[in-house]
Amino acid sequence: MFEMFLLAVALSMDAFAVSIGLGSKRNSAPLALALKAGAYFGVFQALMPLIGYLGGRGLLGWIADYAHWVAFFLLALIGGKMIYEAFAEGIEEDIANITHRVMLTLAIATSIDAMAAGFSLTLLEVNPFFACLTIGIATFGFSGLGVFIGARSGAWLESKAGFVGGVMLILIGVRMLLS
């Protein structure tokens, strides 16, 4: 259960980082932007791990003996990517107008990793629907919070959130490998 909450927080860090960037670019109506970011990111971060879980269940019979290694590799790869992206320029740098199309694109971009991480749900002793709901709620909350933080402080926390999320995913992968 503890791993599920860590996974929810770690997966929401990508959306949190992007939301900080969005909030720093647009200071008018932060509540509306926070709700929009929370809804888009929360829904996609909840759905993508479910897709990954369902795909993982189908593969689990074939790779059962190596499932812990696969989960470790996927989480380490996603975590490493998040750490790398923490030091790269954010995709929201060039966004001038935050439309529904932009939010949809950002929601998909930040949740692709969650689909791969959803495979790890096959190895946890949790209800996958509850886990995905938890991930979605955590992402909704962190995304809304990120907009407010970005609106008040600028984007200086953006890269730190991605870094912390990446490290958390790698540590979850190591723990799965050792258990």
C-alpha positions in Angstrom: 0.0 0.0 0.0 2.9 2.4 0.8 4.4 1.7 -2.6 1.1 2.7 -4.2 1.1 6.1 -2.5 4.7 6.7 -3.4 4.0 5.7 -7.0 1.0 8.1 -7.1 3.2 11.0 -5.8 6.1 10.1 -8.1 3.9 9.9 -11.2 2.2 13.2 -10.4 5.6 15.0 -10.3 5.7 15.4 -14.1 2.3 17.1 -14.1 3.3 19.1 -11.0 6.4 20.4 -12.8 4.5 21.3 -16.0 1.8 23.0 -13.9 4.4 25.1 -12.1 5.6 26.2 -15.5 2.0 26.9 -16.7 1.3 28.9 -13.6 4.4 31.0 -13.9 3.4 32.0 -17.5 -0.1 33.0 -16.7 -0.9 34.9 -13.5 -4.5 35.8 -14.3 -7.2 33.5 -13.2 -5.0 30.9 -11.4 -8.0 29.1 -10.0 -9.5 28.3 -13.4 -6.1 27.2 -14.7 -5.5 25.1 -11.6 -8.8 23.3 -12.1 -8.2 22.8 -15.8 -4.7 21.5 -15.2 -5.9 19.2 -12.4 -8.7 17.8 -14.5 -6.7 17.2 -17.6 -3.6 15.8 -15.9 -5.6 13.9 -13.2 -7.8 12.1 -15.7 -4.9 11.1 -18.0 -2.6 10.1 -15.1 -5.4 7.8 -13.9 -6.2 6.2 -17.2 -2.8 5.5 -18.5 -1.6 3.3 -15.7 -4.8 1.3 -16.0 -4.0 0.7 -19.7 -0.4 -0.3 -18.6 -1.8 -2.6 -15.9 -4.2 -4.3 -18.3 -1.4 -4.8 -20.8 0.9 -6.1 -18.1 -1.7 -8.6 -16.9 -1.8 -10.0 -20.4 2.0 -10.3 -20.5 2.5 -11.5 -16.9 1.9 -15.1 -17.8 4.7 -15.0 -20.4 7.2 -13.1 -18.3 6.2 -14.1 -14.7 9.8 -15.2 -13.8 11.2 -11.9 -14.9 8.4 -9.5 -14.0 10.3 -7.9 -11.1 13.2 -7.2 -13.5 10.9 -5.7 -16.1 9.2 -3.5 -13.5 12.6 -2.4 -12.2 13.8 -1.6 -15.7 10.7 0.3 -16.7 10.6 2.4 -13.4 14.3 3.1 -13.6 14.0 4.1 -17.3 11.1 6.4 -16.5 12.8 7.8 -13.4 16.0 8.4 -15.4 14.0 10.2 -18.1 12.4 12.4 -15.5 15.7 13.3 -13.9 17.2 14.0 -17.4 14.2 16.2 -18.2 14.5 18.0 -14.9 17.7 19.6 -16.3 16.4 20.2 -19.8 14.1 23.1 -20.9 10.4 22.5 -20.2 8.0 22.0 -23.1 5.7 24.8 -21.7 8.4 27.4 -22.3 7.0 28.2 -25.8 3.4 28.1 -24.9 1.7 31.5 -25.1 -2.0 30.6 -25.0 -3.2 27.8 -22.8 -6.1 26.2 -24.8 -7.9 22.9 -24.4 -5.7 21.5 -27.3 -2.5 22.6 -25.5 -3.8 21.0 -22.2 -4.7 17.8 -24.0 -1.3 17.6 -25.6 0.5 18.3 -22.3 -1.8 15.7 -20.5 -0.9 13.0 -23.0 2.8 13.9 -23.0 3.1 13.8 -19.2 1.0 10.6 -18.8 2.8 8.3 -21.3 5.3 7.4 -18.7 2.4 6.4 -16.3 1.3 3.8 -18.8 4.6 2.0 -18.6 4.6 2.4 -14.8 1.1 0.8 -14.7 2.8 -2.5 -15.5 4.3 -2.4 -11.9 0.8 -2.4 -10.5 0.6 -6.1 -11.5 3.3 -6.8 -8.9 1.7 -4.8 -6.0 -0.9 -6.3 -3.7 -3.4 -3.5 -4.5 -6.7 -3.1 -6.3 -5.5 -1.6 -9.7 -8.7 0.6 -10.0 -8.1 2.0 -6.5 -4.4 2.6 -7.4 -5.3 4.4 -10.6 -7.9 6.5 -8.8 -5.3 7.4 -6.2 -2.8 8.4 -8.9 -5.5 10.5 -10.6 -6.5 12.3 -7.3 -2.8 12.9 -6.4 -2.1 14.3 -9.8 -5.2 16.5 -9.7 -4.1 17.9 -6.3 -0.4 18.4 -7.3 -1.3 19.9 -10.6 -3.6 22.5 -9.0 -1.0 23.2 -6.4 1.7 23.6 -9.1 -0.3 26.3 -10.9 -0.6 28.3 -7.7 3.1 27.8 -6.8 4.1 28.8 -10.3 1.9 31.9 -10.3 3.4 33.1 -7.0 7.0 32.0 -7.3 7.8 31.5 -10.9 9.3 28.3 -12.4 12.3 27.8 -10.2 10.8 24.7 -8.5 9.8 23.1 -11.8 13.0 21.1 -12.4 13.2 20.0 -8.7 9.8 18.4 -8.8 10.8 16.3 -11.9 14.0 15.3 -10.2 12.3 14.2 -7.0 9.7 12.2 -8.9 12.4 10.5 -11.0 14.4 9.5 -7.9 11.2 8.2 -6.2 10.4 6.0 -9.2 13.9 4.5 -9.3 13.8 3.7 -5.6 10.4 2.0 -6.0 11.9 -0.1 -8.8 14.8 -1.1 -6.6 12.5 -2.0 -3.8 10.4 -4.2 -6.2 13.6 -5.8 -7.4 14.8 -6.6 -3.9 11.4 -7.9 -2.6 
